Amino acid sequence: MNNDKETPEQRRERLRQEELKRNPTGSMNDAFNRGSSGNLADLTGSLGWKGLGIIILLIIVGRIIMFIFFE
């Protein structure tokens, strides 16, 4: 796609995707920091499926531990 024909939204998205490819661990750190002040869509969008799976697994394990110790 030619840069002259790109809208600002398309350019931002292209730059964001390039940054995710270059620095995957940095984007995970950004996601956690953004999660404290941003919304859930930003957090899960930048983590990817592995990071999201780890978060879901931690939530499930945490709930099981809560039920065992606080019942």
C-alpha positions in Angstrom: 0.0 0.0 0.0 1.3 3.4 -0.9 2.0 5.8 2.0 0.3 8.7 0.2 -3.0 6.7 0.0 -3.0 5.6 3.7 -5.3 7.1 6.1 -3.9 8.1 9.5 -5.7 5.1 11.2 -4.2 2.7 8.7 -0.7 4.1 9.2 -1.0 3.9 13.0 -2.2 0.3 12.8 0.6 -0.6 10.3 3.2 0.9 12.6 1.7 -0.9 15.7 1.8 -4.2 13.9 5.5 -3.7 12.8 6.4 -2.8 16.4 4.7 -6.0 17.7 6.7 -8.1 15.2 10.0 -6.4 16.2 9.6 -6.4 20.0 7.1 -9.0 21.3 8.2 -9.0 24.9 8.1 -5.2 25.0 4.5 -5.3 23.8 3.6 -7.7 26.6 5.1 -5.2 29.1 3.1 -2.4 27.4 0.0 -4.5 27.6 0.3 -5.0 31.4 1.0 -1.3 32.0 -1.8 -0.3 29.7 -4.1 -2.7 31.4 -3.9 -0.7 34.6 -5.3 2.4 33.0 -6.7 1.2 29.7 -9.5 -1.2 28.7 -9.5 -5.0 28.4 -9.5 -4.9 24.5 -6.1 -3.2 24.5 -4.7 -5.7 27.0 -5.9 -8.8 25.2 -5.1 -7.4 21.7 -1.5 -6.8 22.4 -0.8 -10.0 24.4 -1.7 -12.5 21.8 -3.2 -15.9 22.3 -0.4 -17.3 24.5 -0.4 -14.4 27.0 -4.2 -14.4 27.1 -4.2 -18.2 27.8 -1.7 -17.7 30.7 -3.9 -15.0 32.2 -7.0 -17.1 31.9 -5.2 -20.1 33.5 -4.0 -17.9 36.4 -7.5 -16.7 37.0 -8.9 -20.3 37.0 -6.1 -21.5 39.4 -6.7 -18.5 41.6 -10.4 -19.3 41.9 -9.7 -22.9 42.7 -7.3 -21.9 45.5 -9.8 -19.5 46.8 -12.5 -22.2 47.0 -10.2 -24.6 48.8 -8.8 -22.2 51.4 -11.9 -20.0 52.0 -14.7 -22.5 52.1 
